[in-house]
Amino acid sequence: MPLNQIGQIALAVSNADRSEAFYETTLGLRKLYRYGDLVFFDCAGIRLMLSPPEHGEAVAVAQGAIYFRVADLLRAAADLAGKGVAIESAPHLVAPMPDHDLWMAFIRDPDGHLIGLMMEAPRGYAPPG
């Protein structure tokens, strides 16, 4: 039986309250529920679980990234910057694909986990301004 659909992604966080506020209020994810220090969000059908690290270990960062699709990358980056989020990498073209252009920007959550914002734009897209 092949595996193909992700049901849940777990992300270790050092402070459940701080991370809950960031993911719910700053990023605007829909919180499903909280159970103790476990916080669950819906990401278009994939559940994101924020939890303390196992066995009291320190939170490890820079081991990967979560990428969120956005309809308007410039607006998403500007909205987050307006909420005080540091834009680590401004919106930029990553790869021209055969049927679209892939644009990305990057931020970090309170624990330093990398979060990518990605937009699949029409070929030849040029941001306004």
C-alpha positions in Angstrom: 0.0 0.0 0.0 1.7 3.2 -1.1 1.7 6.3 1.1 0.7 9.5 -0.6 -1.4 11.9 1.4 0.0 13.8 4.4 -2.5 13.9 7.3 -0.4 15.9 9.9 2.9 17.6 10.2 4.4 18.1 13.7 6.6 21.0 14.5 8.5 21.3 17.8 8.1 24.7 19.5 9.7 26.1 22.7 6.6 28.1 23.9 3.1 26.9 22.9 1.4 30.2 23.8 3.8 32.3 21.7 3.7 29.9 18.8 -0.1 29.6 19.0 -0.4 33.4 18.8 2.0 33.6 15.8 0.4 30.9 13.7 -3.2 31.9 14.5 -3.0 35.7 14.7 0.1 36.7 12.7 -0.2 34.0 9.9 -4.0 33.7 10.1 -4.2 29.9 10.3 -7.4 28.4 11.5 -6.9 26.8 14.9 -8.7 23.5 15.3 -8.1 23.0 19.0 -5.5 23.0 21.8 -4.9 20.2 24.2 -2.4 21.1 26.9 0.8 22.2 25.1 -0.3 20.7 21.8 -1.9 23.2 19.3 -3.5 22.0 16.1 -4.2 24.1 13.0 -5.9 23.4 9.7 -3.7 24.1 6.6 -6.2 23.3 3.8 -6.9 19.8 5.0 -3.4 19.0 6.4 -3.2 19.4 10.2 -0.2 21.2 11.7 0.6 20.2 15.2 2.8 22.5 17.4 4.2 20.7 20.4 7.1 20.8 22.8 10.2 18.8 21.8 10.3 15.2 23.0 12.1 14.4 26.2 12.8 18.0 27.1 15.3 18.5 24.3 16.0 21.9 22.8 14.0 22.9 19.7 16.0 22.1 16.6 15.8 24.6 13.7 17.0 24.8 10.1 15.9 21.2 9.4 13.4 22.0 6.7 10.7 24.5 5.9 6.9 24.7 5.6 5.8 26.4 2.4 2.4 28.2 2.2 0.8 29.0 -1.1 -0.4 32.6 -1.4 -2.4 34.3 -4.2 -0.5 37.6 -3.9 3.1 37.2 -2.7 3.8 41.0 -2.5 0.7 41.6 -0.5 1.3 38.6 1.9 4.9 39.8 2.5 3.8 43.4 3.1 1.0 42.3 5.5 3.4 40.2 7.5 6.0 43.0 7.6 3.2 45.3 8.8 2.6 42.9 11.7 6.3 43.1 12.7 7.5 39.9 11.0 11.0 40.2 9.6 11.2 39.3 5.9 14.3 37.1 5.7 14.1 36.9 1.9 12.0 39.4 -0.1 9.7 38.2 -2.8 11.8 37.0 -5.8 11.6 34.8 -8.8 12.9 31.3 -8.0 12.3 29.4 -11.3 10.6 30.1 -14.6 8.5 26.9 -15.2 7.0 25.8 -18.6 3.5 27.0 -17.6 4.2 29.5 -14.7 6.8 31.4 -12.8 7.6 30.3 -9.2 8.1 33.2 -6.8 9.0 32.9 -3.1 9.7 34.9 0.0 10.8 33.6 3.4 10.2 34.4 7.1 10.8 32.6 10.3 8.5 31.7 13.2 9.4 32.6 16.9 11.6 29.5 17.2 13.4 30.2 13.9 11.7 27.6 11.8 11.8 28.7 8.1 8.5 29.5 6.5 8.3 29.9 2.8 5.6 31.9 1.0 5.1 30.7 -2.6 3.2 32.0 -5.5 2.7 30.4 -8.9 2.4 33.4 -11.2 1.6 33.6 -14.9 4.7 33.3 -17.1 6.5 36.6 -17.5 4.9 38.0 -14.3 6.4 41.3 -13.3 5.5 42.6 -9.8 4.0 46.1 -9.8 6.2 49.0 -8.9 
